[in-house]
Amino acid sequence: MNPVHDTLVIGGGIVGLSLAAALGRAGVDTALVHAVQPPLDWPPDSFDMRVYAITRASQAFLEALGAWQDIEAGGVSPFRAMEVWDAGGSGRVRFDSAELGEPYLGHIIESRVIVRALWRRLLQLPAVRREVPATVASFAEVDGLPQATLADGRALRARLLVGADGFASRVRDFAGIRARASDYGQKAIVAVVQTQEPHQETAWQRFLPTGPLAFLPLRDGRCSIVWSATSAEAECLSALDDAAFRAALGEAFGHRLGDIVETGERVLFPLRRQHAEPYVKPRVALVGDAAHVIHPLAGQGVNLGLGDAGVLAQVVADALARGRDPGLPHTLRRYERARKGEVVAMMTAMDGFKALFGSRLAPLRMARSLGLNLVDAATPVKTAIMRYAMGG
Ligand SMILES: Cc1cc2nc3c(=O)[nH]c(=O)nc-3n(C[C@H](O)[C@H](O)[C@H](O)COP(=O)(O)OP(=O)(O)OC[C@H]3O[C@@H](n4cnc5c(N)ncnc54)[C@H](O)[C@@H]3O)c2cc1C
């Protein structure tokens, strides 16, 4: 019979890798299965289109894992301010880290830089068995424990199976957990662009009736854009030639940083909202996008997943330290209780923003302009929002 691990993590995106690293640091006997070998090297002038706004709370977690130094060396772009304004009114709010006496609000970081640092950290942790690259052919319950059979026929069993396998989680299906999904009817265009004026280390967001448009500052002076629009509009926009796309983008952004002088490849992502109910079943837990997918307008998906990883690793390590089985329901419910409130609050806020800013009704337009200006004028409210955006 195969050895039984304490935890078996399926999926090595940022969330799965960080969970495996946190478990490994706590000495928890863990196996990680991931489909592809993480990239360790890339040409110096290349760029990963997937960039994330990482909050201060997530940074603290990555520091505790011993991965932050490597991430910093790989390149991070601090942002010191966020400016949010409304295309359909006069509302505007600016959040500046200086108002909190802090040097920055967070960092914009390429996905591959975070993945590589976490992977290198895992290589130093003997408690973590890595099955990478490998895919799971099937899941089953054997002698009351979950078992994953890999494509090459080998089987892994554990007292706790964790689904960190993204929005189409097979672990979730195996556990019979339902995910409530709704399609926003939107797609996001992601691209890297050069603006005429400097980005001022500010994350910019303009609310358009068709969806939000964000410009995130990169360390080479360019910006990474996330332009959410109705699916039909996003497809039309991404099919434009470069000159027409630059003109449309500059217009949509209200020329806040002058003209768009250069644009690179464009990638389209469908946007969805999805929430698993519950996050745990006996011997199974879900983390990251396997548990919840939110609109990228606040750039919080990875941050929520890192929060899940930190709490679940703590709950498992605590249970083992007390001689308890980490896969039992009362242990796992501690994880769910700790995470669900934050996730639901974030999902509700995103839906509220989308409904409010998507509205063409005049009273709502006035309300949101007034709302943004009021927030801008009310220091305590602004401070509270900034602390929240930094991850509490
Ligand atoms: C346009 C856009 C912009 C975004 N911007 C931000 C942002 O600025 N900040 C932010 O915090 N979030 C952002 N997000 C959200 C973020 O991308 C996700 O929340 C995050 O990637 C989820 O990470 P994860 O590790 O849970 O899942 P994933 O990244 O999906 O990783 C899961 C991994 O598991 C592997 N896998 C799946 N099944 C198996 C299997 N059976 N066997 C082996 N391996 C398997 C897959 O290969 C995959 O690599 C954005 C999303 C979009 C669409």
The ligand as a MOL file (V3000), in Angstrom:
LIG
                    3D

  0  0  0     0  0            999 V3000
M  V30 BEGIN CTAB
M  V30 COUNTS 53 58 0 0 0
M  V30 BEGIN ATOM
M  V30 1 C -7.9830 39.3790 -16.5640 0
M  V30 2 C -7.6970 38.9630 -15.1400 0
M  V30 3 C -6.9270 39.7860 -14.3080 0
M  V30 4 C -6.6620 39.4340 -12.9770 0
M  V30 5 N -5.9290 40.2920 -12.1750 0
M  V30 6 C -5.6990 39.9690 -10.8850 0
M  V30 7 C -4.9350 40.8450 -10.0030 0
M  V30 8 O -4.4570 41.9340 -10.3870 0
M  V30 9 N -4.7370 40.4730 -8.7120 0
M  V30 10 C -5.2470 39.2960 -8.2370 0
M  V30 11 O -5.0620 39.0130 -7.0310 0
M  V30 12 N -5.9670 38.4410 -9.0320 0
M  V30 13 C -6.2020 38.7400 -10.3300 0
M  V30 14 N -6.9100 37.8730 -11.1310 0
M  V30 15 C -7.4200 36.5910 -10.5690 0
M  V30 16 C -6.3420 35.5020 -10.5940 0
M  V30 17 O -5.8860 35.2720 -11.8980 0
M  V30 18 C -6.8710 34.1770 -10.0060 0
M  V30 19 O -7.6300 34.4300 -8.8470 0
M  V30 20 C -5.6990 33.2360 -9.6370 0
M  V30 21 O -4.9250 32.9220 -10.7690 0
M  V30 22 C -6.1950 31.9450 -8.9820 0
M  V30 23 O -5.0900 31.1440 -8.6180 0
M  V30 24 P -5.2560 29.6010 -8.3110 0
M  V30 25 O -3.8740 29.1170 -7.9680 0
M  V30 26 O -6.3700 29.3940 -7.3570 0
M  V30 27 O -5.7450 28.9380 -9.6730 0
M  V30 28 P -4.9890 28.7860 -11.0800 0
M  V30 29 O -4.0900 29.9510 -11.3290 0
M  V30 30 O -6.0350 28.4800 -12.0880 0
M  V30 31 O -4.0440 27.4960 -10.8760 0
M  V30 32 C -4.5330 26.1820 -10.8370 0
M  V30 33 C -3.4740 25.2630 -11.4400 0
M  V30 34 O -3.8170 23.8990 -11.2070 0
M  V30 35 C -3.3970 23.1250 -12.3100 0
M  V30 36 N -4.2850 21.9630 -12.3730 0
M  V30 37 C -5.6200 21.9760 -12.5470 0
M  V30 38 N -6.1100 20.7090 -12.5220 0
M  V30 39 C -5.0520 19.8840 -12.3190 0
M  V30 40 C -4.9230 18.4570 -12.2030 0
M  V30 41 N -6.0020 17.6260 -12.2740 0
M  V30 42 N -3.6950 17.9300 -12.0280 0
M  V30 43 C -2.6060 18.7550 -11.9610 0
M  V30 44 N -2.6770 20.1150 -12.0490 0
M  V30 45 C -3.8850 20.6720 -12.2330 0
M  V30 46 C -3.5790 24.0360 -13.5280 0
M  V30 47 O -2.6270 23.7110 -14.5250 0
M  V30 48 C -3.3420 25.4320 -12.9440 0
M  V30 49 O -2.0290 25.8790 -13.2380 0
M  V30 50 C -7.1840 38.2080 -12.4640 0
M  V30 51 C -7.9460 37.3630 -13.3010 0
M  V30 52 C -8.2140 37.7310 -14.6220 0
M  V30 53 C -9.0530 36.8350 -15.5110 0
M  V30 END ATOM
M  V30 BEGIN BOND
M  V30 1 1 1 2
M  V30 2 1 2 3
M  V30 3 2 2 52
M  V30 4 2 3 4
M  V30 5 1 4 5
M  V30 6 1 4 50
M  V30 7 2 5 6
M  V30 8 1 6 7
M  V30 9 1 6 13
M  V30 10 2 7 8
M  V30 11 1 7 9
M  V30 12 1 9 10
M  V30 13 2 10 11
M  V30 14 1 10 12
M  V30 15 2 12 13
M  V30 16 1 13 14
M  V30 17 1 14 15
M  V30 18 1 14 50
M  V30 19 1 15 16
M  V30 20 1 16 17
M  V30 21 1 16 18
M  V30 22 1 18 19
M  V30 23 1 18 20
M  V30 24 1 20 21
M  V30 25 1 20 22
M  V30 26 1 22 23
M  V30 27 1 23 24
M  V30 28 2 24 25
M  V30 29 1 24 26
M  V30 30 1 24 27
M  V30 31 1 27 28
M  V30 32 2 28 29
M  V30 33 1 28 30
M  V30 34 1 28 31
M  V30 35 1 31 32
M  V30 36 1 32 33
M  V30 37 1 33 34
M  V30 38 1 33 48
M  V30 39 1 34 35
M  V30 40 1 35 36
M  V30 41 1 35 46
M  V30 42 1 36 37
M  V30 43 1 36 45
M  V30 44 2 37 38
M  V30 45 1 38 39
M  V30 46 1 39 40
M  V30 47 2 39 45
M  V30 48 1 40 41
M  V30 49 2 40 42
M  V30 50 1 42 43
M  V30 51 2 43 44
M  V30 52 1 44 45
M  V30 53 1 46 47
M  V30 54 1 46 48
M  V30 55 1 48 49
M  V30 56 2 50 51
M  V30 57 1 51 52
M  V30 58 1 52 53
M  V30 END BOND
M  V30 END CTAB
M  END
